[in-house]
Amino acid sequence: SADQLTPAVTGVETSLTFGKDGQVSGNLGCNSFSGSYSIKEGKIVFGSLIATMMACPDAQMAQESTAFKALNGTAGYELSSSSLTITAADGTRLILTSK
């Protein structure tokens, strides 16, 4: 439910881009990353992701760590007109608002 969600770290720019070429890239709080993805049977299947190894404040590192868990292996997703919700196999949710 919405009351169980952890808000994003204030003032930290994040991005997640899914290319038509099967490549995903972005920054989820600290480090830039890239890798591959595919869509199969209503799920997103992520390949290995490669990320830079910078250290950032604890809150940013915690946000990034949680987000990377959702981008590991096969994840569920729901796309609406204003947001993308990615759900990891363990139930971890990463919500990215496009507006």
Residue pairs with C-beta under 8 A, 6 or more apart in sequence:
5 93
5 95
6 63
6 66
8 14
8 63
9 29
9 59
9 60
9 63
12 29
12 60
12 63
13 27
14 26
14 27
14 28
14 29
14 63
14 96
15 26
15 27
16 24
16 25
16 26
16 28
16 84
16 96
17 24
17 25
17 26
18 24
18 37
19 25
22 36
22 37
22 38
23 34
23 35
23 36
23 37
24 34
24 35
24 36
24 37
24 46
24 49
24 71
25 32
25 33
25 34
25 35
26 32
26 33
27 33
28 63
28 64
28 67
28 68
28 71
29 56
29 60
29 61
29 63
29 64
29 67
30 54
30 55
30 56
30 60
30 61
30 64
31 51
31 52
31 53
31 54
31 56
31 64
32 51
32 52
33 49
33 50
33 51
33 52
33 68
34 49
34 50
35 46
35 47
35 48
35 49
35 50
36 46
36 47
36 48
37 44
37 45
37 46
37 47
38 44
38 45
38 47
39 45
42 76
43 74
43 75
43 76
43 77
44 74
44 75
44 76
44 77
44 86
45 73
45 74
46 71
46 72
46 73
46 74
46 75
49 68
49 71
49 72
51 68
55 61
56 64
66 92
66 94
67 94
69 88
69 90
69 92
70 86
70 87
70 88
70 92
70 93
70 94
71 86
71 88
71 94
72 88
73 89
74 89
75 86
75 87
75 88
75 89
76 86
76 87
77 84
77 85
77 86
77 87
78 84
78 85
78 87
79 85
82 97
82 98
82 99
83 95
83 96
83 97
83 98
83 99
84 95
84 96
84 98
85 93
85 94
85 95
85 96
86 93
86 94
86 95
86 96
87 93
87 94
88 94
